[in-house]
Amino acid sequence: MPMQKDFMKNLALLCSYYNSVSEVCRRTHIHRSQFNKYLNGESFPARHTLRKICDFFGVEDHEILSPTDQLKKILRVSPRNASENSSPVYVEHIAYLRHISADILARYAGFYFEYYYSMTYPDSILRALVHLRWDGEAAYFTRTERLTRQGSSEHSFRCRYKGMAFYLADRLFLQDYESLTQNEICQTVLFPSYKSRTTYLTGLKLGVAAQSRRPPTCTRVVYEFLGRDVNVKPVLRRCGLFDNASTDIAADIKSLIDNAILQGDRHFSALAL
């Protein structure tokens, strides 16, 4: 199959950015003999394994399955040579954080609506879509924003963030970056859910407003759990910018993302449920 041949060549190309295939196998936790079958075209990875490989190399599924010449062009624009750009100490720290986060992150896997007052349009509430994945060893997530007002016929402008999640001392930490423009890193800290069923997670988000001054900005945030699996396209169409008076945003969510400073506070803090 042409797609499988492209995958075999692309996998070899991506591995060439590292010191050895053994290093890739060790860091992806894929057995060398099985990985060799992928390289030789004898086998094609299962969906969850393909996702693990793509996450490691920093490519999308469709990129690793594209013609090799096309992937080379993508890599020239956005090189993925992590073996040169990441020190062993940095990798060791990430591995340690993954280890102490443990399997508790598995219970938070799924899709969420994310709500907060937009950093770029501070009078509007932004509803974004977050997909948190647990691969058995680490939690990765994507966050998609549609910076278009609901009901508007304007062209939809999207931001797509990619990141990792950690669970430390009873708090969820989500670190991501804007993958299309590479112009922002965001940090989100959430309270965990103490109920058997997760509905809302509340916390704070720190990022940069897309304005001429690019001011660092902090805002209260709410994650609303949608389920383990959803039909993404119709759910994504529900994302966008909303007026504060919009009835599309529940009143309890509005109260939880209100950025008013409470009397007596010396710091800007998240609102717990």
N, C-alpha and C positions, 0 to 999 in steps of 0.2 A: 504494500500500500504506500502511495507517495507520502502521505502524512506521517507514517511510521518511519520512512526513510529520512524525512526532514528532521523528525525528532531525534533519531540516532545521530545525525550529523551535528545538530544543534547542541545536543548533550555533550558531545566531544568538544565542540567549540567552547562551551561554557566552562568545561573542566580545564581547558587549556589556560584559563586565567589563574589557576591554582597550582601549587607546587606539585601535586600528584593527585591521581584518582583516589588513592588511599586516604588522602586528607579529606576529600569531598565525602567519601563513604563514612569516615569517622565522624565528621561534623553533621552529616545528615542522618546518621544512625541507620544507614541502609547497608546490608551485608554486601561485601565486595563481589561475591559470586553472582548475586542477583543483579547488582549494578552492572556487571560485565555483560549480562544478558541484554540489558537495555542498550548498552553501547554497541553491542554486536548485532542488534536488531532481532535477537532471538525471542524477545519478550517485550511487552508494552506495560508500563506501570498501571496499577489500579488507580482509580480517581483520587483517593486520599493520598497515595504515594506521589502521584503527579503534582498534587497541590503542595506537598512538602518540598519536592524538588524545585518547583517554581518559586516558592517563598524563600528558599535558601539562596537561589541565584538572583532573586529580585526581578523576575520576569512574570508576565501574565501567561495563562494557559495558551492563548491564541498566539503569543509571540514565540513560545518554544516549539509550536507546531507549524510555524510559518516557514516559507522557503529560507534556506540558510543565508542567501545574499541579503534578504530583507532583515533577518536578525542581526547580521553584521552591521547594517546601517543603523539599527536601533542602538546597538552597543557602542558605536562610534559617537553617537549623540549623548548617550547616557551610560558610560562604562560601568560594568558590574564587577570590576576586579577587586573583590573584597580582600583577597590575600595581600594586596599591596596597600589598601586603604585602611585596613583594620589591624591594630596591633594585637598580638596574642593576649596581652593583659586585658584589653577591652573585651575580647571574645570570652575570656575566662570570667569576667565580671557578669556578663550577660548570662552565661551558662549557670553561674551560681544563683543569680536572681530567678532564673527559670526553675532551678531545683527547689529553692525554698518557697516558691509560689505553690508548689505541689499540685495535686490533682483537683483542688477545690475550684480552680477556674473552669473545670469542665461543666459545672452546674450552671455557669453563666453563658455558655455557648448559645448562640441564636441570633435573632434579629431584633433590633431596637429602633424606636423613634428617639431621636435626640432633640431636646428643646432648650433653647437659650436665646436671650436677647442678642441679636446679631452685633458683632463687633464693628462691622462696616456700616450697618444700618441700625443704629442703637434704639430707634423707636419701633422696630419690627422684631417679631419673634421668628426665629429660624427653626424649622423642623427638618432634620436631616435623617438619613438612614444609616445605621451602623450594623455591620455583620461581624460578630465575634466568633472565631473558629478555634476549637481545641483539637490538636492533632495527636494527643496522647502524651506529648512532652512539653508543648508550649502553646500559648494563646496568641493568635494573630487576629487583626481586625482591619476592615476597610470602613471608611466613613465617607459617604457621598452627600454633598450639599448641592441644592438647586437654588441659585441666587436669583430667583424669579418670583414675583409676587403672584400668589394664588389668584386665578381668574384672569390674569394678564395674557395677552396674545404675544408678548415679547418673546424673543428667542431665549431659551433656557441656558443660562451660564452655570457650568458645574465645576465644583472643586472635589477632588478625590484624594483622600488621605489614607495612608497605610501605616500600620504601627503594630506594636506588641503590647500585651497587657500582663501585669504582674499583680500578685496578691501578697501584701506584706503587712503583718501586724494588724489584721482585721480591716484593711483598706484596699480598694482596687485602684491601681495606678495604670493609666493608659497613656502611652507616649506615641505620637504619630507625626508624620510630615506630609506636606502637600506634594503629591507625586507628579502632578502635571507641570507645575511651575517651579517646584523646589524653592519656594520663597517663605516657608513658614514651618516651624515645629510647634506642636501643641502639647500641653500636659493637662490631663484630666484626672482628678482624684475623686473617687466615689465612695460613699458609705455602702457596705454590702447589704444584702437582704437578710433579715433575721426571721423571715417567714418561710414556710414550706414551699410557697409559690411566689416567684418574683413578679412584681407589678411595676414598681418604680424604684430607680436608684437615683439618689440625689448627690450633688457634689459641686465642685468648682472646676472651671476651665480657664487656662491661661494661654493666650495666644497673641497674635498681632492683627490689628485692624488694617484692612486693605485700603488705606487712605494715604495721602501724600506724605504725611509725617510718620506713618506706620507705627503708631503708639502701641506699646505692650498693654494688653487689656485683660482684665479678669472678670468673669461673669458666673452667676449661678447656673447650674445645668441639671436637667432631669433626663434620665433614660427610661423609656417606657418599653417593657418587654412585649414583643409581638408573637414570638413562638420560635421553635427550632427551625422550621422551614416555612417560607412564605413565597407567594408569587411576587417576585421582585418588581416587575414592571408596573403593575397597578399601585403597589405600595410606594414606589419611587415617585409616581405622579402626584401623590398626596404630600410630597415634600415641597418646601419653598418658604417664602416670606409671608408672614401674616400680620395684619394690624393687631394692636393690643386688644381692640374691641371685638375681634373675630370670635364667633361662636364655634369655629372649628377647633379651637384650642380649649381644652377643659379648664374650668375655673380652678381646680385644685393644682393643676400644672402651672397655671399663671401665678398662683400664690407662692409656689416653690421656687420659681425662677425670678421672682421679684428681687431686684438688686438694691432695694432700699437698705440703708445702714440702720441697724437697730439701735435704739437709745442706749448709751453706755458702752457700746462696742468700740474697741480700739483697733480691731482687725476686721477685715471682710471675710466672713465665714460662711460655710455651706449651711443650709437648713436641713436638719435631720427630719425624717418622717416621724 
